[in-house]
Amino acid sequence: MKIALPTKDSMIDSHFGHCDHFTVFTLNENKEIILEEKIQSPVGCGCKSNIAGTLAELGVKVMLAGNMGDGAVNVLGSNGIKVVRGCSGNVRTVADKWISGNLTDSGIGCSAHGHECSN
């Protein structure tokens, strides 16, 4: 299984569509991290880019993110990627929290940035 996290300076980027890159962790059958990769973020808004398809092709099943508009949540979901919003902090620490079952979706979307991705 693979999980992805929008990243800037080893921290969750609070705005999914503007992150520097995505950290992708590969987990083994015991939910232990066995590989860490960095996937470059496409230029432009996350929900309007090809990142959902790219991550899905890599086998990503979960996105652990800070803030994210409904458009991005829907695009990721249509590509088979479950979204957990409201994450913050170091990407490895956030991944470990999710792995241990101590992380749930905040249910809060981002709509304050004033472009089409919030739709």
N, CA, C and O atoms as a GROMACS GRO file, in nm:
protein
  476
    1MET      N    1   0.085  -0.118   0.000
    1MET     CA    2   0.000   0.000   0.000
    1MET      C    3   0.089   0.124   0.000
    1MET      O    4   0.199   0.123   0.056
    2LYS      N    5   0.039   0.230  -0.064
    2LYS     CA    6   0.114   0.356  -0.066
    2LYS      C    7   0.024   0.469  -0.016
    2LYS      O    8  -0.096   0.474  -0.043
    3ILE      N    9   0.088   0.561   0.058
    3ILE     CA   10   0.021   0.681   0.105
    3ILE      C   11   0.102   0.802   0.058
    3ILE      O   12   0.224   0.796   0.050
    4ALA      N   13   0.032   0.911   0.028
    4ALA     CA   14   0.098   1.032  -0.020
    4ALA      C   15   0.067   1.149   0.073
    4ALA      O   16  -0.040   1.155   0.134
    5LEU      N   17   0.162   1.242   0.083
    5LEU     CA   18   0.146   1.359   0.167
    5LEU      C   19   0.200   1.482   0.093
    5LEU      O   20   0.316   1.480   0.050
    6PRO      N   21   0.121   1.588   0.076
    6PRO     CA   22   0.172   1.711   0.014
    6PRO      C   23   0.277   1.773   0.107
    6PRO      O   24   0.251   1.794   0.225
    7THR      N   25   0.395   1.802   0.053
    7THR     CA   26   0.511   1.832   0.138
    7THR      C   27   0.582   1.960   0.098
    7THR      O   28   0.594   1.994  -0.020
    8LYS      N   29   0.629   2.030   0.200
    8LYS     CA   30   0.721   2.142   0.184
    8LYS      C   31   0.815   2.138   0.304
    8LYS      O   32   0.771   2.144   0.418
    9ASP      N   33   0.944   2.127   0.278
    9ASP     CA   34   1.046   2.122   0.384
    9ASP      C   35   1.017   2.014   0.488
    9ASP      O   36   1.026   2.039   0.608
   10SER      N   37   0.984   1.894   0.443
   10SER     CA   38   0.957   1.777   0.528
   10SER      C   39   0.831   1.790   0.614
   10SER      O   40   0.808   1.708   0.703
   11MET      N   41   0.752   1.893   0.589
   11MET     CA   42   0.629   1.916   0.665
   11MET      C   43   0.508   1.906   0.571
   11MET      O   44   0.521   1.927   0.451
   12ILE      N   45   0.392   1.873   0.628
   12ILE     CA   46   0.269   1.876   0.550
   12ILE      C   47   0.248   2.019   0.503
   12ILE      O   48   0.248   2.112   0.584
   13ASP      N   49   0.231   2.038   0.372
   13ASP     CA   50   0.198   2.172   0.321
   13ASP      C   51   0.050   2.193   0.347
   13ASP      O   52  -0.033   2.110   0.308
   14SER      N   53   0.016   2.302   0.412
   14SER     CA   54  -0.123   2.325   0.450
   14SER      C   55  -0.214   2.349   0.330
   14SER      O   56  -0.336   2.347   0.345
   15HIS      N   57  -0.158   2.370   0.213
   15HIS     CA   58  -0.239   2.390   0.092
   15HIS      C   59  -0.198   2.289  -0.013
   15HIS      O   60  -0.096   2.305  -0.080
   16PHE      N   61  -0.278   2.186  -0.027
   16PHE     CA   62  -0.252   2.074  -0.118
   16PHE      C   63  -0.207   2.118  -0.257
   16PHE      O   64  -0.109   2.064  -0.310
   17GLY      N   65  -0.274   2.214  -0.316
   17GLY     CA   66  -0.247   2.254  -0.454
   17GLY      C   67  -0.121   2.334  -0.475
   17GLY      O   68  -0.085   2.364  -0.589
   18HIS      N   69  -0.053   2.371  -0.367
   18HIS     CA   70   0.067   2.454  -0.380
   18HIS      C   71   0.192   2.390  -0.322
   18HIS      O   72   0.293   2.458  -0.304
   19CYS      N   73   0.188   2.259  -0.293
   19CYS     CA   74   0.302   2.195  -0.229
   19CYS      C   75   0.422   2.186  -0.324
   19CYS      O   76   0.407   2.191  -0.446
   20ASP      N   77   0.541   2.173  -0.265
   20ASP     CA   78   0.664   2.157  -0.344
   20ASP      C   79   0.668   2.020  -0.411
   20ASP      O   80   0.704   2.008  -0.528
   21HIS      N   81   0.631   1.917  -0.336
   21HIS     CA   82   0.631   1.780  -0.386
   21HIS      C   83   0.540   1.695  -0.298
   21HIS      O   84   0.487   1.741  -0.197
   22PHE      N   85   0.522   1.572  -0.339
   22PHE     CA   86   0.446   1.476  -0.260
   22PHE      C   87   0.543   1.371  -0.208
   22PHE      O   88   0.621   1.313  -0.284
   23THR      N   89   0.537   1.346  -0.078
   23THR     CA   90   0.613   1.236  -0.020
   23THR      C   91   0.523   1.114  -0.028
   23THR      O   92   0.409   1.116   0.018
   24VAL      N   93   0.575   1.006  -0.087
   24VAL     CA   94   0.499   0.882  -0.100
   24VAL      C   95   0.572   0.775  -0.019
   24VAL      O   96   0.688   0.744  -0.043
   25PHE      N   97   0.499   0.718   0.077
   25PHE     CA   98   0.552   0.610   0.159
   25PHE      C   99   0.489   0.479   0.113
   25PHE      O  100   0.368   0.470   0.096
   26THR      N  101   0.572   0.378   0.093
   26THR     CA  102   0.524   0.243   0.062
   26THR      C  103   0.527   0.163   0.191
   26THR      O  104   0.627   0.161   0.263
   27LEU      N  105   0.415   0.097   0.219
   27LEU     CA  106   0.401   0.016   0.341
   27LEU      C  107   0.400  -0.131   0.304
   27LEU      O  108   0.346  -0.170   0.199
   28ASN      N  109   0.458  -0.214   0.390
   28ASN     CA  110   0.449  -0.359   0.367
   28ASN      C  111   0.320  -0.412   0.431
   28ASN      O  112   0.239  -0.335   0.481
   29GLU      N  113   0.304  -0.543   0.428
   29GLU     CA  114   0.181  -0.604   0.481
   29GLU      C  115   0.164  -0.583   0.630
   29GLU      O  116   0.053  -0.599   0.683
   30ASN      N  117   0.271  -0.547   0.701
   30ASN     CA  118   0.264  -0.519   0.845
   30ASN      C  119   0.247  -0.371   0.874
   30ASN      O  120   0.260  -0.327   0.988
   31LYS      N  121   0.217  -0.294   0.770
   31LYS     CA  122   0.201  -0.148   0.779
   31LYS      C  123   0.328  -0.080   0.830
   31LYS      O  124   0.322   0.016   0.907
   32GLU      N  125   0.441  -0.130   0.787
   32GLU     CA  126   0.569  -0.068   0.816
   32GLU      C  127   0.617   0.005   0.692
   32GLU      O  128   0.604  -0.046   0.580
   33ILE      N  129   0.672   0.125   0.710
   33ILE     CA  130   0.723   0.200   0.595
   33ILE      C  131   0.852   0.134   0.547
   33ILE      O  132   0.947   0.118   0.622
   34ILE      N  133   0.852   0.097   0.418
   34ILE     CA  134   0.969   0.031   0.362
   34ILE      C  135   1.036   0.114   0.251
   34ILE      O  136   1.146   0.082   0.208
   35LEU      N  137   0.967   0.220   0.206
   35LEU     CA  138   1.025   0.303   0.100
   35LEU      C  139   0.966   0.443   0.107
   35LEU      O  140   0.846   0.459   0.134
   36GLU      N  141   1.049   0.543   0.084
   36GLU     CA  142   1.005   0.682   0.077
   36GLU      C  143   1.048   0.740  -0.057
   36GLU      O  144   1.165   0.730  -0.095
   37GLU      N  145   0.952   0.799  -0.130
   37GLU     CA  146   0.980   0.860  -0.259
   37GLU      C  147   0.930   1.004  -0.259
   37GLU      O  148   0.841   1.039  -0.182
   38LYS      N  149   0.988   1.086  -0.345
   38LYS     CA  150   0.940   1.223  -0.365
   38LYS      C  151   0.891   1.235  -0.508
   38LYS      O  152   0.964   1.206  -0.603
   39ILE      N  153   0.766   1.279  -0.523
   39ILE     CA  154   0.704   1.298  -0.654
   39ILE      C  155   0.685   1.448  -0.674
   39ILE      O  156   0.619   1.513  -0.593
   40GLN      N  157   0.741   1.502  -0.779
   40GLN     CA  158   0.730   1.645  -0.805
   40GLN      C  159   0.584   1.687  -0.822
   40GLN      O  160   0.504   1.617  -0.885
   41SER      N  161   0.551   1.800  -0.766
   41SER     CA  162   0.416   1.856  -0.778
   41SER      C  163   0.403   1.924  -0.914
   41SER      O  164   0.493   1.997  -0.955
   42PRO      N  165   0.291   1.902  -0.982
   42PRO     CA  166   0.271   1.970  -1.111
   42PRO      C  167   0.247   2.119  -1.089
   42PRO      O  168   0.206   2.162  -0.981
   43VAL      N  169   0.272   2.197  -1.192
   43VAL     CA  170   0.245   2.340  -1.187
   43VAL      C  171   0.095   2.361  -1.192
   43VAL      O  172   0.025   2.294  -1.268
   44GLY      N  173   0.044   2.455  -1.112
   44GLY     CA  174  -0.099   2.486  -1.114
   44GLY      C  175  -0.173   2.423  -1.000
   44GLY      O  176  -0.114   2.359  -0.913
   45CYS      N  177  -0.300   2.443  -1.000
   45CYS     CA  178  -0.388   2.395  -0.894
   45CYS      C  179  -0.391   2.243  -0.888
   45CYS      O  180  -0.399   2.177  -0.992
   46GLY      N  181  -0.384   2.189  -0.770
   46GLY     CA  182  -0.383   2.045  -0.751
   46GLY      C  183  -0.500   1.973  -0.815
   46GLY      O  184  -0.481   1.869  -0.877
   47CYS      N  185  -0.621   2.027  -0.802
   47CYS     CA  186  -0.739   1.958  -0.854
   47CYS      C  187  -0.750   1.968  -1.005
   47CYS      O  188  -0.822   1.889  -1.066
   48LYS      N  189  -0.683   2.063  -1.066
   48LYS     CA  190  -0.688   2.079  -1.212
   48LYS      C  191  -0.568   2.015  -1.281
   48LYS      O  192  -0.561   2.014  -1.404
   49SER      N  193  -0.474   1.963  -1.204
   49SER     CA  194  -0.355   1.901  -1.261
   49SER      C  195  -0.380   1.752  -1.282
   49SER      O  196  -0.490   1.702  -1.259
   50ASN      N  197  -0.277   1.682  -1.325
   50ASN     CA  198  -0.286   1.537  -1.345
   50ASN      C  199  -0.234   1.458  -1.224
   50ASN      O  200  -0.212   1.338  -1.234
   51ILE      N  201  -0.215   1.525  -1.111
   51ILE     CA  202  -0.151   1.459  -0.997
   51ILE      C  203  -0.233   1.341  -0.944
   51ILE      O  204  -0.175   1.241  -0.902
   52ALA      N  205  -0.365   1.350  -0.944
   52ALA     CA  206  -0.446   1.240  -0.893
   52ALA      C  207  -0.422   1.113  -0.975
   52ALA      O  208  -0.404   1.005  -0.919
   53GLY      N  209  -0.424   1.126  -1.106
   53GLY     CA  210  -0.399   1.011  -1.193
   53GLY      C  211  -0.258   0.957  -1.178
   53GLY      O  212  -0.237   0.836  -1.176
   54THR      N  213  -0.161   1.048  -1.168
   54THR     CA  214  -0.022   1.008  -1.151
   54THR      C  215  -0.004   0.928  -1.023
   54THR      O  216   0.059   0.822  -1.023
   55LEU      N  217  -0.059   0.980  -0.913
   55LEU     CA  218  -0.046   0.911  -0.784
   55LEU      C  219  -0.120   0.777  -0.786
   55LEU      O  220  -0.071   0.678  -0.732
   56ALA      N  221  -0.237   0.774  -0.849
   56ALA     CA  222  -0.313   0.649  -0.859
   56ALA      C  223  -0.234   0.544  -0.938
   56ALA      O  224  -0.232   0.427  -0.901
   57GLU      N  225  -0.169   0.587  -1.047
   57GLU     CA  226  -0.088   0.494  -1.127
   57GLU      C  227   0.028   0.438  -1.046
   57GLU      O  228   0.072   0.325  -1.070
   58LEU      N  229   0.078   0.516  -0.951
   58LEU     CA  230   0.186   0.470  -0.865
   58LEU      C  231   0.137   0.375  -0.755
   58LEU      O  232   0.218   0.313  -0.686
   59GLY      N  233   0.004   0.364  -0.739
   59GLY     CA  234  -0.052   0.276  -0.638
   59GLY      C  235  -0.092   0.343  -0.508
   59GLY      O  236  -0.119   0.276  -0.409
   60VAL      N  237  -0.095   0.478  -0.508
   60VAL     CA  238  -0.135   0.550  -0.387
   60VAL      C  239  -0.284   0.526  -0.360
   60VAL      O  240  -0.367   0.536  -0.450
   61LYS      N  241  -0.316   0.494  -0.234
   61LYS     CA  242  -0.454   0.468  -0.193
   61LYS      C  243  -0.505   0.569  -0.092
   61LYS      O  244  -0.626   0.581  -0.071
   62VAL      N  245  -0.413   0.644  -0.027
   62VAL     CA  246  -0.452   0.739   0.077
   62VAL      C  247  -0.371   0.866   0.061
   62VAL      O  248  -0.250   0.861   0.036
   63MET      N  249  -0.437   0.983   0.075
   63MET     CA  250  -0.371   1.114   0.076
   63MET      C  251  -0.391   1.174   0.214
   63MET      O  252  -0.505   1.196   0.256
   64LEU      N  253  -0.282   1.199   0.285
   64LEU     CA  254  -0.287   1.263   0.416
   64LEU      C  255  -0.252   1.409   0.394
   64LEU      O  256  -0.137   1.440   0.361
   65ALA      N  257  -0.347   1.499   0.411
   65ALA     CA  258  -0.328   1.639   0.371
   65ALA      C  259  -0.372   1.736   0.479
   65ALA      O  260  -0.439   1.700   0.575
   66GLY      N  261  -0.332   1.861   0.461
   66GLY     CA  262  -0.376   1.969   0.547
   66GLY      C  263  -0.512   2.017   0.498
   66GLY      O  264  -0.613   1.952   0.521
   67ASN      N  265  -0.513   2.129   0.431
   67ASN     CA  266  -0.636   2.183   0.373
   67ASN      C  267  -0.650   2.138   0.229
   67ASN      O  268  -0.551   2.125   0.157
   68MET      N  269  -0.774   2.115   0.188
   68MET     CA  270  -0.800   2.070   0.051
   68MET      C  271  -0.943   2.104   0.016
   68MET      O  272  -1.035   2.077   0.093
   69GLY      N  273  -0.962   2.161  -0.102
   69GLY     CA  274  -1.096   2.193  -0.149
   69GLY      C  275  -1.172   2.068  -0.192
   69GLY      O  276  -1.113   1.962  -0.215
   70ASP      N  277  -1.304   2.083  -0.203
   70ASP     CA  278  -1.387   1.970  -0.242
   70ASP      C  279  -1.354   1.919  -0.382
   70ASP      O  280  -1.367   1.800  -0.409
   71GLY      N  281  -1.312   2.009  -0.472
   71GLY     CA  282  -1.275   1.966  -0.607
   71GLY      C  283  -1.163   1.866  -0.604
   71GLY      O  284  -1.168   1.763  -0.672
   72ALA      N  285  -1.060   1.895  -0.526
   72ALA     CA  286  -0.946   1.803  -0.515
   72ALA      C  287  -0.987   1.673  -0.447
   72ALA      O  288  -0.946   1.565  -0.490
   73VAL      N  289  -1.068   1.682  -0.342
   73VAL     CA  290  -1.115   1.561  -0.274
   73VAL      C  291  -1.190   1.472  -0.373
   73VAL      O  292  -1.169   1.351  -0.376
   74ASN      N  293  -1.277   1.533  -0.455
   74ASN     CA  294  -1.355   1.456  -0.552
   74ASN      C  295  -1.268   1.394  -0.660
   74ASN      O  296  -1.289   1.278  -0.697
   75VAL      N  297  -1.170   1.469  -0.711
   75VAL     CA  298  -1.081   1.417  -0.815
   75VAL      C  299  -0.997   1.302  -0.760
   75VAL      O  300  -0.983   1.199  -0.826
   76LEU      N  301  -0.943   1.319  -0.641
   76LEU     CA  302  -0.865   1.210  -0.581
   76LEU      C  303  -0.953   1.088  -0.557
   76LEU      O  304  -0.913   0.975  -0.586
   77GLY      N  305  -1.074   1.110  -0.504
   77GLY     CA  306  -1.166   1.001  -0.478
   77GLY      C  307  -1.203   0.925  -0.605
   77GLY      O  308  -1.214   0.802  -0.603
   78SER      N  309  -1.224   0.998  -0.714
   78SER     CA  310  -1.259   0.932  -0.840
   78SER      C  311  -1.142   0.851  -0.897
   78SER      O  312  -1.159   0.769  -0.987
   79ASN      N  313  -1.023   0.876  -0.843
   79ASN     CA  314  -0.905   0.798  -0.882
   79ASN      C  315  -0.870   0.692  -0.778
   79ASN      O  316  -0.762   0.633  -0.783
   80GLY      N  317  -0.962   0.666  -0.685
   80GLY     CA  318  -0.944   0.560  -0.587
   80GLY      C  319  -0.854   0.596  -0.470
   80GLY      O  320  -0.801   0.509  -0.402
   81ILE      N  321  -0.838   0.728  -0.446
   81ILE     CA  322  -0.751   0.773  -0.336
   81ILE      C  323  -0.838   0.834  -0.226
   81ILE      O  324  -0.907   0.933  -0.249
   82LYS      N  325  -0.833   0.774  -0.108
   82LYS     CA  326  -0.906   0.825   0.008
   82LYS      C  327  -0.830   0.944   0.065
   82LYS      O  328  -0.708   0.941   0.075
   83VAL      N  329  -0.902   1.049   0.103
   83VAL     CA  330  -0.840   1.171   0.155
   83VAL      C  331  -0.866   1.184   0.305
   83VAL      O  332  -0.978   1.166   0.352
   84VAL      N  333  -0.759   1.216   0.378
   84VAL     CA  334  -0.769   1.248   0.521
   84VAL      C  335  -0.717   1.391   0.535
   84VAL      O  336  -0.598   1.416   0.517
   85ARG      N  337  -0.809   1.485   0.568
   85ARG     CA  338  -0.773   1.626   0.582
   85ARG      C  339  -0.748   1.662   0.728
   85ARG      O  340  -0.784   1.588   0.819
   86GLY      N  341  -0.685   1.779   0.748
   86GLY     CA  342  -0.662   1.829   0.882
   86GLY      C  343  -0.528   1.785   0.940
   86GLY      O  344  -0.504   1.800   1.060
   87CYS      N  345  -0.440   1.731   0.855
   87CYS     CA  346  -0.309   1.686   0.901
   87CYS      C  347  -0.211   1.803   0.907
   87CYS      O  348  -0.222   1.898   0.830
   88SER      N  349  -0.117   1.796   0.999
   88SER     CA  350  -0.013   1.898   1.007
   88SER      C  351   0.109   1.838   1.076
   88SER      O  352   0.099   1.741   1.151
   89GLY      N  353   0.225   1.897   1.047
   89GLY     CA  354   0.348   1.853   1.110
   89GLY      C  355   0.439   1.780   1.014
   89GLY      O  356   0.418   1.781   0.893
   90ASN      N  357   0.540   1.716   1.070
   90ASN     CA  358   0.638   1.640   0.994
   90ASN      C  359   0.570   1.523   0.922
   90ASN      O  360   0.489   1.452   0.981
   91VAL      N  361   0.603   1.504   0.794
   91VAL     CA  362   0.535   1.402   0.714
   91VAL      C  363   0.552   1.261   0.771
   91VAL      O  364   0.458   1.181   0.767
   92ARG      N  365   0.667   1.230   0.821
   92ARG     CA  366   0.690   1.095   0.877
   92ARG      C  367   0.606   1.076   1.004
   92ARG      O  368   0.550   0.969   1.026
   93THR      N  369   0.598   1.179   1.087
   93THR     CA  370   0.518   1.172   1.209
   93THR      C  371   0.370   1.156   1.174
   93THR      O  372   0.300   1.077   1.238
   94VAL      N  373   0.323   1.230   1.075
   94VAL     CA  374   0.183   1.219   1.032
   94VAL      C  375   0.156   1.079   0.977
   94VAL      O  376   0.053   1.019   1.010
   95ALA      N  377   0.245   1.028   0.895
   95ALA     CA  378   0.228   0.893   0.842
   95ALA      C  379   0.223   0.790   0.955
   95ALA      O  380   0.138   0.700   0.953
   96ASP      N  381   0.311   0.803   1.052
   96ASP     CA  382   0.312   0.710   1.165
   96ASP      C  383   0.182   0.717   1.244
   96ASP      O  384   0.132   0.614   1.290
   97LYS      N  385   0.126   0.838   1.261
   97LYS     CA  386  -0.003   0.853   1.331
   97LYS      C  387  -0.113   0.780   1.255
   97LYS      O  388  -0.194   0.710   1.315
   98TRP      N  389  -0.115   0.795   1.121
   98TRP     CA  390  -0.218   0.729   1.040
   98TRP      C  391  -0.201   0.577   1.050
   98TRP      O  392  -0.299   0.504   1.066
   99ILE      N  393  -0.077   0.531   1.039
   99ILE     CA  394  -0.050   0.387   1.046
   99ILE      C  395  -0.099   0.329   1.178
   99ILE      O  396  -0.152   0.218   1.181
  100SER      N  397  -0.081   0.402   1.286
  100SER     CA  398  -0.122   0.353   1.418
  100SER      C  399  -0.271   0.372   1.446
  100SER      O  400  -0.320   0.336   1.553
  101GLY      N  401  -0.343   0.431   1.351
  101GLY     CA  402  -0.488   0.449   1.366
  101GLY      C  403  -0.526   0.571   1.446
  101GLY      O  404  -0.640   0.582   1.492
  102ASN      N  405  -0.434   0.665   1.464
  102ASN     CA  406  -0.459   0.784   1.546
  102ASN      C  407  -0.480   0.910   1.463
  102ASN      O  408  -0.447   1.020   1.508
  103LEU      N  409  -0.535   0.895   1.343
  103LEU     CA  410  -0.558   1.010   1.256
  103LEU      C  411  -0.690   0.991   1.183
  103LEU      O  412  -0.712   0.887   1.122
  104THR      N  413  -0.776   1.090   1.190
  104THR     CA  414  -0.904   1.085   1.120
  104THR      C  415  -0.923   1.212   1.039
  104THR      O  416  -0.863   1.315   1.069
  105ASP      N  417  -1.008   1.204   0.939
  105ASP     CA  418  -1.037   1.318   0.852
  105ASP      C  419  -1.110   1.426   0.931
  105ASP      O  420  -1.206   1.397   1.003
  106SER      N  421  -1.063   1.550   0.918
  106SER     CA  422  -1.128   1.662   0.987
  106SER      C  423  -1.263   1.694   0.925
  106SER      O  424  -1.350   1.752   0.991
  107GLY      N  425  -1.281   1.655   0.798
  107GLY     CA  426  -1.406   1.686   0.729
  107GLY      C  427  -1.418   1.830   0.686
  107GLY      O  428  -1.520   1.870   0.631
  108ILE      N  429  -1.315   1.908   0.711
  108ILE     CA  430  -1.318   2.052   0.679
  108ILE      C  431  -1.246   2.075   0.547
  108ILE      O  432  -1.129   2.041   0.532
  109GLY      N  433  -1.318   2.134   0.452
  109GLY     CA  434  -1.260   2.166   0.322
  109GLY      C  435  -1.208   2.308   0.319
  109GLY      O  436  -1.239   2.390   0.404
  110CYS      N  437  -1.127   2.334   0.218
  110CYS     CA  438  -1.069   2.466   0.198
  110CYS      C  439  -1.147   2.536   0.088
  110CYS      O  440  -1.160   2.482  -0.022
  111SER      N  441  -1.201   2.654   0.117
  111SER     CA  442  -1.275   2.727   0.014
  111SER      C  443  -1.242   2.875   0.014
  111SER      O  444  -1.310   2.954  -0.052
  112ALA      N  445  -1.139   2.914   0.086
  112ALA     CA  446  -1.109   3.056   0.101
  112ALA      C  447  -1.011   3.110   0.000
  112ALA      O  448  -0.986   3.231  -0.002
  113HIS      N  449  -0.954   3.024  -0.086
  113HIS     CA  450  -0.851   3.074  -0.175
  113HIS      C  451  -0.903   3.129  -0.306
  113HIS      O  452  -0.824   3.176  -0.387
  114GLY      N  453  -1.031   3.124  -0.329
  114GLY     CA  454  -1.095   3.201  -0.435
  114GLY      C  455  -1.066   3.161  -0.578
  114GLY      O  456  -1.056   3.249  -0.664
  115HIS      N  457  -1.051   3.033  -0.608
  115HIS     CA  458  -1.041   2.991  -0.746
  115HIS      C  459  -1.123   2.864  -0.765
  115HIS      O  460  -1.180   2.812  -0.669
  116GLU      N  461  -1.128   2.813  -0.886
  116GLU     CA  462  -1.219   2.704  -0.920
  116GLU      C  463  -1.197   2.576  -0.842
  116GLU      O  464  -1.288   2.493  -0.835
  117CYS      N  465  -1.082   2.557  -0.783
  117CYS     CA  466  -1.054   2.432  -0.712
  117CYS      C  467  -1.142   2.414  -0.588
  117CYS      O  468  -1.155   2.303  -0.538
  118SER      N  469  -1.201   2.521  -0.540
  118SER     CA  470  -1.285   2.509  -0.420
  118SER      C  471  -1.424   2.457  -0.454
  118SER      O  472  -1.502   2.430  -0.363
  119ASN      N  473  -1.456   2.444  -0.580
  119ASN     CA  474  -1.588   2.397  -0.620
  119ASN      C  475  -1.597   2.247  -0.619
  119ASN      O  476  -1.702   2.191  -0.650
   0.00000   0.00000   0.00000
